[in-house]
């Protein structure tokens, strides 16, 4: 490979030794020191971190990052959106229809990671359902958000898979570039096309629900991505919680709610 010095790749070929963590030469025993060359070929020691088997988003993750499969036992599977703080305590944020089964749930219900559709069961419980915003299906009231939180009982990470930690929160704007990390379609990019939208969402057997003040962005999601956090790109400010879509568009609720 190429030798690296001061974080910059050089045009010199070298025999590379990868280590989990680099330490000062003075901390090494004599037999641990790598020679500066082998038969005239330069050597280099580069830090790789711990190398592990790569998991898919529908596998079991511990600790679990946002962006992977999650769900109430009675639903198929959705996406762990992000870590939210409630009274300064970390919670899992996703949709009502992912964590609370469209209102048909009880506080304390198990939340699986991965979701049941992806093979999750009681032994994969990562959190307990704590609270949700009820979805009104009767049409007598408007909805603002499809959201729920769960209290983790197993390890979770703040870093959204393949994106990183959100840098803040911002208001949606037309033509804003956005990104999400979801269970099904992983990391995808889009553009906000409509704000302050009123939409009718079909929740299958649960019925229809009207939502107001929603955000519509170009198609960037698939089934199972519900619950994903939508962020500005490239600065990763949270702008919406994704919850619905069609063959042509994707829809999220303002994160401020």
C-alpha positions in Angstrom: 0.0 0.0 0.0 0.9 3.7 0.2 2.8 5.1 3.1 1.0 7.7 5.2 2.7 10.5 7.2 0.9 13.1 9.2 -2.4 11.8 7.9 -1.5 12.4 4.3 -0.9 9.7 1.7 2.6 9.7 0.2 3.6 8.4 -3.2 5.8 5.8 -1.6 4.9 2.2 -1.6 5.3 0.3 1.6 4.6 -2.9 3.5 1.7 -1.9 5.7 1.1 -3.3 9.2 -2.4 -2.5 10.6 -2.8 -2.3 14.3 -5.9 -1.7 16.5 -4.3 1.4 18.1 -1.0 3.0 17.5 1.2 3.8 20.6 4.5 5.7 20.9 7.5 3.7 19.9 8.9 4.2 23.4 6.0 2.2 24.9 6.8 -0.9 22.8 8.9 -3.9 23.7 11.9 -4.6 21.4 10.3 -7.5 19.7 7.1 -5.4 19.0 8.9 -2.7 17.0 8.5 -2.9 13.2 11.7 -2.4 11.2 11.7 0.7 9.0 12.3 -1.4 5.9 12.3 -5.0 4.8 14.9 -5.8 2.2 14.9 -2.2 1.1 11.1 -1.8 1.0 9.8 0.8 3.4 7.3 -0.2 6.1 4.5 1.7 7.7 2.3 1.1 10.7 -1.3 2.3 10.3 -4.2 2.4 12.8 -7.3 0.4 11.7 -9.3 0.3 14.9 -11.1 -2.9 15.8 -12.0 -4.9 12.8 -15.3 -6.7 13.1 -17.7 -8.7 10.9 -20.0 -6.3 9.1 -23.7 -6.4 9.9 -26.7 -5.5 7.8 -29.4 -3.1 9.0 -31.8 -6.0 9.7 -29.4 -7.8 12.0 -29.1 -7.5 15.7 -26.9 -4.7 16.8 -25.5 -4.1 20.3 -25.1 -1.3 21.0 -27.7 -0.4 18.4 -27.2 2.7 16.2 -30.1 4.8 14.7 -30.8 3.6 11.2 -31.3 -0.1 11.9 -34.4 -2.3 12.2 -36.7 -1.9 15.2 -40.3 -2.4 16.2 -43.2 -3.3 18.5 -43.8 -7.1 18.6 -47.1 -6.7 16.7 -45.7 -4.8 13.7 -43.3 -5.9 11.0 -40.3 -3.6 11.3 -39.3 0.1 11.0 -36.3 2.2 11.7 -34.7 3.4 14.9 -34.7 7.2 14.1 -32.4 8.8 16.6 -31.6 9.3 20.3 -33.8 12.0 21.9 -33.5 13.5 25.3 -36.5 13.6 27.7 -35.7 15.2 31.1 -32.1 14.7 30.1 -32.5 11.0 29.8 -31.7 9.2 26.4 -34.7 7.7 24.6 -35.3 5.9 21.3 -37.3 8.0 18.9 -39.3 6.5 16.0 -42.9 6.5 14.8 -46.1 5.6 16.7 -46.9 3.0 14.0 -43.5 1.5 14.6 -43.2 1.5 18.4 -46.8 1.8 19.5 -48.6 -0.2 16.8 -50.9 2.6 15.8 -52.1 3.3 19.3 -52.8 -0.4 20.0 -50.1 -0.8 22.7 -49.4 -0.5 26.4 -46.7 1.5 28.2 -43.9 -1.0 29.0 -44.4 -3.1 25.9 -41.2 -4.7 24.6 -39.5 -3.1 21.6 -37.4 -5.5 19.5 -34.2 -4.8 17.6 -34.3 -6.2 15.0 -38.1 -5.9 14.4 -40.2 -9.1 14.3 -40.2 -9.2 10.5 -36.4 -9.4 10.6 -36.4 -12.2 13.1 -36.5 -10.3 16.3 -38.1 -11.9 19.4 -38.3 -11.5 23.1 -34.6 -12.2 23.4 -34.0 -9.1 21.2 -35.8 -6.6 23.4 -33.8 -3.4 23.4 -36.3 -1.0 25.0 -39.6 -0.6 26.6 -42.4 1.6 25.2 -42.6 4.8 27.2 -44.9 7.2 25.4 -46.5 8.1 22.1 -48.6 10.8 20.4 -51.9 9.2 19.6 -52.9 9.1 15.9 -56.4 10.3 15.3 -58.2 8.2 12.7 -61.7 9.5 13.0 -61.2 12.6 11.0 -62.5 14.9 13.7 -59.0 16.3 14.4 -55.8 16.9 12.6 -52.5 15.2 13.3 -49.1 16.9 13.5 -46.8 13.9 14.0 -46.5 10.1 14.0 -44.1 9.7 16.9 -43.3 7.6 19.9 -40.4 7.1 22.3 -39.0 4.0 24.1 -36.7 3.7 27.1 -33.6 1.6 26.2 -32.7 -1.3 28.4 -29.7 -2.3 26.2 -26.9 -0.3 24.7 -27.7 2.4 22.0 -25.5 4.8 20.1 -25.9 8.5 19.4 -24.3 8.1 15.9 -26.7 7.5 13.1 -25.4 4.6 11.0 -23.2 5.8 8.2 -24.0 9.4 8.9 -22.9 10.4 12.4 -24.3 12.5 15.2 -26.9 15.2 14.3 -25.5 18.7 14.7 -28.7 20.4 15.7 -32.2 21.2 14.6 -33.5 23.5 11.9 -36.7 24.6 10.1 -37.5 23.0 6.7 -37.0 25.2 3.6 -38.0 24.6 0.0 -35.2 23.1 -2.1 -33.2 22.1 1.0 -31.0 19.1 0.5 -31.7 16.2 2.9 -30.5 12.8 3.8 -31.7 9.9 5.9 -30.4 6.5 7.2 -33.1 3.8 7.2 -33.6 0.1 7.7 -34.5 -0.7 4.1 -32.8 1.7 1.7 -29.9 2.7 4.0 -28.5 6.2 3.2 -30.4 8.1 0.6 -30.6 11.7 -0.5 -33.4 14.0 -1.5 -34.7 17.6 -1.8 -37.6 19.2 0.1 -40.3 20.1 -2.5 -43.3 21.2 -0.3 -43.8 22.5 3.2 -47.0 23.1 5.2 -48.6 20.2 3.4 -51.9 18.7 4.3 -52.0 14.9 3.5 -54.3 11.9 4.1 -52.3 8.9 5.1 -53.6 5.3 4.8 -52.6 3.1 7.8 -54.2 0.0 6.3 -56.7 -1.7 8.7 -56.3 1.1 11.2 -57.9 3.6 8.8 -57.1 7.0 7.3 -55.5 9.9 9.2 -55.2 13.5 8.2 -51.9 15.3 8.9 -51.3 19.0 8.5 -48.1 21.1 8.4 -46.1 18.2 6.9 -42.9 18.2 4.9 -42.7 16.5 1.5 -39.4 15.6 -0.2 -38.4 13.7 -3.3 -38.8 9.9 -3.2 -35.9 8.7 -1.0 -37.5 6.0 1.2 -39.1 2.5 1.0 -41.2 0.4 3.3 -39.4 -0.2 6.5 -37.7 3.2 6.5 -40.5 4.7 8.6 -39.0 6.3 11.7 -35.9 7.5 10.0 -34.6 11.0 11.0 -34.4 13.3 8.0 -31.4 15.7 8.2 -30.0 18.5 6.1 -27.1 17.6 3.9 -24.2 17.9 4.4 -24.4 19.6 7.8 -26.7 17.0 9.4 -29.3 19.2 11.2 -32.5 17.4 12.1 -35.5 18.6 10.0 -38.1 15.9 10.0 -39.2 12.5 11.2 -40.0 10.3 8.2 -43.3 8.3 8.4 -45.0 7.9 5.1 -44.6 7.8 1.3 -45.8 6.7 -2.1 -44.3 5.7 -5.3 -43.4 9.3 -6.0 -42.9 11.2 -2.8 -41.7 10.8 0.8 -43.3 12.6 3.8 -42.1 13.6 7.3 -43.3 15.6 10.2 -41.5 18.7 11.5 -38.9 17.6 14.0 -39.9 20.6 16.2 -43.1 18.8 17.1 
